[in-house]
Amino acid sequence: MPNTNLNTKMLLDSNKMKGNAKVLPTKSSDPPLQRCSFNTLFELVSRKWSLFILSHLFLDGQMTFSELKRRLVGCEGETISNKMLADRLKELENGGLIKREVKDERPVRVYYTLTEQGVEFKDVILVFNNWNLKWLHGNKFGTGKHCTECSFRKLLEQLENK
């Protein structure tokens, strides 16, 4: 059976999505694959919880790990694990959409905020949602509406008004 562990450190190179071909996650035994920046971006933001994290940071600004964890509620009340949140934050940081800042406070605190690229991504999230509501909800992919417990529904309403 092939090794399916992804090397997420290879998700993006240090060019931070500025148009060069990017290195994507591969099986740890495979050589890195080169893809266009669009495919890399789409893979990054289509990972579970990525859009939730970006939306919360857009609406709430600077947040700590624990603040994000408390606010992230998925469909049917699903919550994110510490490992998943840490992985997504690192991927979004490597992708240039968020930045991590360590504040010299007592105790030391780590804050996450959107970069300029992350702030501009709001419009992309809204376009995804509009397309979703028009074409996917109400057919075999969905119920016709966002579930009532999903924090993303509330986030989208707030994003549209900002």
C-alpha positions as CSV (number, residue, x, y, z in Angstrom):
1,M,0.0,0.0,0.0
2,P,1.5,3.4,-0.9
3,N,2.5,5.9,1.7
4,T,-0.3,8.5,1.9
5,N,1.2,10.9,4.5
6,L,1.1,14.3,3.1
7,N,4.1,16.6,3.5
8,T,2.2,19.8,4.2
9,K,5.4,21.8,4.6
10,M,5.7,21.5,0.9
11,L,2.3,23.1,0.4
12,L,3.6,26.4,-0.7
13,D,7.0,27.8,-1.4
14,S,8.4,31.0,0.0
15,N,7.1,33.1,-2.9
16,K,3.7,33.3,-1.1
17,M,1.5,32.8,-4.1
18,K,2.9,35.5,-6.3
19,G,2.6,33.8,-9.6
20,N,5.4,31.2,-9.8
21,A,4.7,27.5,-9.9
22,K,4.1,26.1,-6.4
23,V,5.0,22.9,-4.7
24,L,2.0,21.0,-3.5
25,P,1.7,18.3,-0.9
26,T,2.8,14.9,-2.1
27,K,3.3,11.5,-0.7
28,S,6.4,11.8,1.4
29,S,8.3,9.4,-0.8
30,D,7.4,11.2,-4.1
31,P,9.4,14.1,-5.6
32,P,7.6,17.5,-5.3
33,L,5.0,18.3,-8.0
34,Q,4.9,21.7,-9.7
35,R,1.5,23.3,-10.3
36,C,0.2,26.7,-11.2
37,S,-0.6,29.1,-8.5
38,F,-4.4,28.9,-9.1
39,N,-4.4,25.1,-8.4
40,T,-2.3,25.7,-5.3
41,L,-4.6,28.4,-4.0
42,F,-7.7,26.4,-4.7
43,E,-6.3,23.4,-2.9
44,L,-5.4,25.5,0.1
45,V,-8.7,27.2,0.6
46,S,-10.8,24.1,-0.2
47,R,-9.3,22.3,2.8
48,K,-11.8,21.7,5.6
49,W,-12.1,24.7,7.9
50,S,-10.0,27.1,5.8
51,L,-12.9,29.3,4.7
52,F,-14.2,29.3,8.3
53,I,-10.9,30.5,9.6
54,L,-10.5,33.2,7.0
55,S,-14.0,34.5,7.5
56,H,-13.6,34.7,11.3
57,L,-10.4,36.6,11.0
58,F,-12.0,39.0,8.5
59,L,-14.9,39.7,10.8
60,D,-13.1,39.6,14.1
61,G,-9.6,40.8,13.2
62,Q,-6.8,39.7,15.4
63,M,-7.6,36.4,17.2
64,T,-5.7,33.9,19.3
65,F,-5.7,30.1,18.7
66,S,-8.2,29.5,21.6
67,E,-10.5,32.3,20.4
68,L,-10.6,30.7,16.9
69,K,-11.2,27.3,18.3
70,R,-14.1,28.5,20.4
71,R,-15.8,30.2,17.5
72,L,-15.3,27.6,14.8
73,V,-18.5,25.5,14.7
74,G,-19.2,23.5,11.6
75,C,-22.3,21.8,10.2
76,E,-24.4,20.0,12.8
77,G,-22.3,21.5,15.6
78,E,-19.0,19.9,14.5
79,T,-15.9,21.4,16.2
80,I,-12.3,21.5,15.0
81,S,-9.5,19.6,16.8
82,N,-6.4,21.4,18.1
83,K,-4.3,19.6,15.5
84,M,-6.5,20.4,12.6
85,L,-6.6,24.1,13.6
86,A,-2.9,24.2,14.0
87,D,-2.4,22.6,10.6
88,R,-4.8,24.9,8.9
89,L,-3.3,28.0,10.5
90,K,0.2,27.0,9.4
91,E,-1.0,26.3,5.8
92,L,-2.8,29.6,5.6
93,E,0.2,31.4,7.0
94,N,2.5,29.6,4.5
95,G,0.1,30.6,1.8
96,G,0.4,34.3,2.6
97,L,-3.3,34.7,3.6
98,I,-2.7,35.1,7.4
99,K,0.1,36.2,9.6
100,R,1.1,34.9,13.0
101,E,2.4,37.4,15.6
102,V,3.9,36.5,18.9
103,K,3.3,39.2,21.5
104,D,5.7,39.6,24.4
105,E,3.0,39.6,27.1
106,R,2.7,37.6,30.3
107,P,1.8,35.0,29.4
108,V,3.2,35.1,25.8
109,R,0.3,35.2,23.4
110,V,0.2,34.3,19.7
111,Y,-2.2,36.3,17.5
112,Y,-3.5,35.6,14.0
113,T,-4.6,38.2,11.5
114,L,-5.3,38.5,7.8
115,T,-2.6,39.8,5.5
116,E,-3.5,42.2,2.7
117,Q,-4.0,39.1,0.5
118,G,-6.3,37.5,3.1
119,V,-8.4,40.7,3.4
120,E,-8.9,40.8,-0.4
121,F,-10.0,37.1,-0.4
122,K,-13.4,38.2,1.2
123,D,-14.8,38.8,-2.2
124,V,-13.8,35.3,-3.4
125,I,-15.6,33.8,-0.4
126,L,-18.7,35.7,-1.3
127,V,-18.6,34.6,-4.9
128,F,-18.2,31.0,-3.8
129,N,-21.2,31.3,-1.6
130,N,-23.4,33.0,-4.3
131,W,-22.4,30.3,-6.8
132,N,-23.1,27.6,-4.1
133,L,-26.6,29.0,-3.3
134,K,-27.5,29.3,-7.0
135,W,-26.2,25.9,-8.3
136,L,-25.5,23.4,-5.5
137,H,-28.0,24.0,-2.7
138,G,-31.3,22.3,-3.2
139,N,-30.0,19.5,-5.4
140,K,-28.0,16.4,-4.7
141,F,-25.3,18.3,-2.9
142,G,-27.3,20.1,-0.3
143,T,-30.6,21.0,1.4
144,G,-31.2,24.4,-0.2
145,K,-29.9,26.4,2.8
146,H,-27.0,26.5,5.3
147,C,-27.6,24.4,8.3
148,T,-28.8,26.3,11.4
149,E,-25.8,25.3,13.6
150,C,-23.1,26.2,11.1
151,S,-21.2,29.3,12.0
152,F,-20.4,29.8,8.3
153,R,-24.0,30.9,7.6
154,K,-23.8,33.7,10.1
155,L,-20.3,34.6,8.9
156,L,-21.5,34.9,5.3
157,E,-24.3,37.2,6.3
158,Q,-21.9,39.4,8.2
159,L,-19.4,39.4,5.4
160,E,-22.0,40.5,2.9
161,N,-22.8,43.5,5.1
162,K,-19.2,44.6,5.7
